[in-house]
Amino acid sequence: MKQTELTEATLAAFLDAFYARVRHDPLIGPVFAEKIPDEAWPRHLATIRDFWSSVLLKTGRYKGNPFGRHLGIEGIAPAHFARWLGLFEETAREVFEPEIATEIVERAHRIGDSLKAGLFFRPEMRGVRA
């Protein structure tokens, strides 16, 4: 049964399901594995939950810099973002009712577009690492 509400619990369950797919994906799984060892995943997922809770539920829990964190990923390319967004959308549509899925997918696309613009289309940022 699809979730009819966006709460901390449903968001956490969605993110757990989504990142399980990410970690096993042949394109983006290795990028994550390179940066995040298995033992660091619980801490990483907690940070991700804080980020999305801040974005979607306006809790203000996230205090980091997602742009700076992505600058430090060697070899990241626009194709990785496309795959990440595809898996995100697929998982959201499986977990949530259409209205909620659409809301979170649209937000993910806006965030992804902003990150891609900064990472790949701003010449002054090339070669800069966090």
Disulfide bonds with the S-S distance in Angstrom:
none
